[in-house]
Amino acid sequence: MCPNTASTGRHWDGSPRATRAHRPLRVADTSPSRLLRCGQSARCRLCGNRIDVYTRSDQRPIALHPDELATAQIPEPCRWHLSCGIAHPHGDGSAWCRLPHTVLCPGRTTPATAQLSPRLEAVRRQLAVRSRRLIDTGAFTPPAPSAPAYQEQVSDIRRPARPARPVVQLLLGRYLADLPLEEIRCVAQTRQRHRCSQHLLTSHTPAGRWILLPADPQRGQLALPTVLMAVYDLSRLPYPEQLRWRSQRCPVHAAAPGAADLALTGWQVFDPLRHAEHIHTRLPHASASRPREA
């Protein structure tokens, strides 16, 4: 007599069986490790609320609101959907979709609130209340409201200080960093399953140099009037060292390619038109290129 092995929606005692929906994830083709192309949870630097960072079809990252909202309540240009771990800038025909965090971020002073529905305005107010609680408890410190992207030294007003988002030249291309050079951390995972705390720029590794280069467009980009911009040049470093910077790994994890990535790299392909606010025509202060002591 054969036992009945047909699967049902309930356990042997009659209790309902909980089924989890499978997430369509995949490993990036160009990833040197086991990092899945899925949302990486992070915190917004302006408001402190949680965001999900996804990779778009053009390999650029985008920060999405972690919750899905009704498609009818979101303007059509703000609708995003996920497919195989990739964010696409349009709806997929369903009644729910995602939207960029920049639309709801309470840390932005000039949001397009006039174009938001009452539901989205209510969500934005909830995020503002949550930001205030994080600030009151000391879990989040907002940036200075009047701090420019390119700060000026009080002691030397003729030469600007470090850029908040520098332009780096390596591997025959230019990339825009998401943090100052001294604060770029390794993205590898340690044995304790935490993100590595080491920085890319240290006193034990060769450093680049700040130079003025023309803001030439890359292939497929529109040309701009001839202007010199400050670029952190790494093209003179050895090829393995440039690969280490591009993969955003410390010297220890660069020698261990089997270690997994715990976060996405913060590089964006520099575009003179889209990143015009990060073009600076003067070299930064000398302390900006000084390596960090380990």
Secondary structure, DSSP 8 states (H G I E B T S, - for coil): --------SB-TTS-B----------B-TT-SS--BSS-EEEE-TTT--EEEEEEETTS-EEEE-SS-EEGGGS-GGG-BEEETTEEESS--SSSEEB-BHHHH-TT-SS--GGGS-HHHHHHHHHHHHHHHHHHHTTS-----TT--SEEE-SS-TTSEEEESS-EEEETTEEEE-SS-GGG-B--BB-TTSSB---BSSBTTS---EEEEEE----TT-------EEEEEE-TTS-HHHHHHHHHT--HHHHT-TTS-BSS----EE--TTTTGGG--SS---GGGGS-B--
